[in-house]
Amino acid sequence: MANYISFKPNDYFSTKLYTGNASTNAITGVGFQPDFTWLKKRNAVEGHNLFDTVRGATKSIMTSSGNAESTDATKLQSWQSDGFTLGSNAEVNGSFNFASWNWKLGTTSVPSGGSITPTAVNYSAAQGMGIYKWSGTAGNGTIAHGLGQAPTYFWVKELSGSVSTNWYTGGNLLSDGSYQMYLNTDGAQGSAGSALWQNNFPTSTLMYLGTDGDVNGAGKTYVMYVFAPINGFSSFGNYKGNGNANGPYIQCGFKPAFVLIKKINGLKDWMMYDNKRWYSNTNTTDFQNTCFAFKPNTTGAGFASASDIDLNSQGFKIRTSGGLVNDSGGNYIYMAFSDQPTAFNNGDAATAR
């Protein structure tokens, strides 16, 4: 059945490629003023830098590291109506090629409810995503998310301190409410009991935090990225690998612009794809050799992956027997954002690929 939405997905999510200049660099062509920007050097080793309006410009954290938040005015300096401005830092603006992934949210008033009041938020029920910053309480607590439905997946990162701490992820893509998986490692999911999420999945109103100091310690600050599916814009789910080059087909209800995949029952890297780095300059028809991937838990450059996927008008198709995305019997989670829905509310269809 077709999914209908009343907005254009690329007004709220956009991949923008750019070339660094080692100086002040105004990146335009995003299509909107982002609230969340993820930057990665494409053709050389470098960390994944994440910025958002909740923590503020110049504040960077990395999925490829457990390090605390850093402040650097030579990285992302500000956001504008059609993009963002960078300083001279080589991690985000050296003389290399870069990719940026950008999301627009919009509501900055703190939702009512919950036992913990965030110090800053930015969320959108219409787009099913929120970012929340808070000070830890060292006890069980809840945060109201304002998304109007139960989020499917979320990431938590401690921002303060000198000791490296993992990116904790949870939600009902994992086995139960006690489970977590790290965004910054290749590790499988594991149970932490009640210490992280109080053995609870998020509800339609609340996120749950336990007593573990890595997610809710006294005197520490944290950020949480929360995701809930929106028909035609985002899809978060599970699939099982078959170990065959004719791999599973994952129905999303839209042509994907961005896909993130992780095996949860084994040691495999996260795999990240988008529709802007899809084709080579010399061959625009060969899907098997032109799908470039990143591993967000590493600093590696983008690479032509043996673990290829096809992006088409209603989802994505696994085209490899490789274990990164298709081990036989492997359990995988995915997160996908839309380029075009199967159909808009005016009935226009997405084009096939």
Secondary structure by P-SEA (a helix, b strand, c coil): cbbbbcccccccbbbbbbbbcccccccccccccccbbbbbbccccccbbbbcccccccbbbbccccccbbbbcccccccccccccccccccccccccbbbbbbbbccccccccccccccccccccccccbbbbbbbccccbbbbcccccccccbbbbbccccccccccccccccccccbbbbcccccccccccccccccccccccbbbbccccccccccccbbbbbbbbcccccccbbbbbccccccbbbbccccccbbbbbbccccccbbbbcccccccccccccccccbbbbccccccccccccbbbbbcccbbbbcccccccccccbbbbbbbbbccccccccccccccc
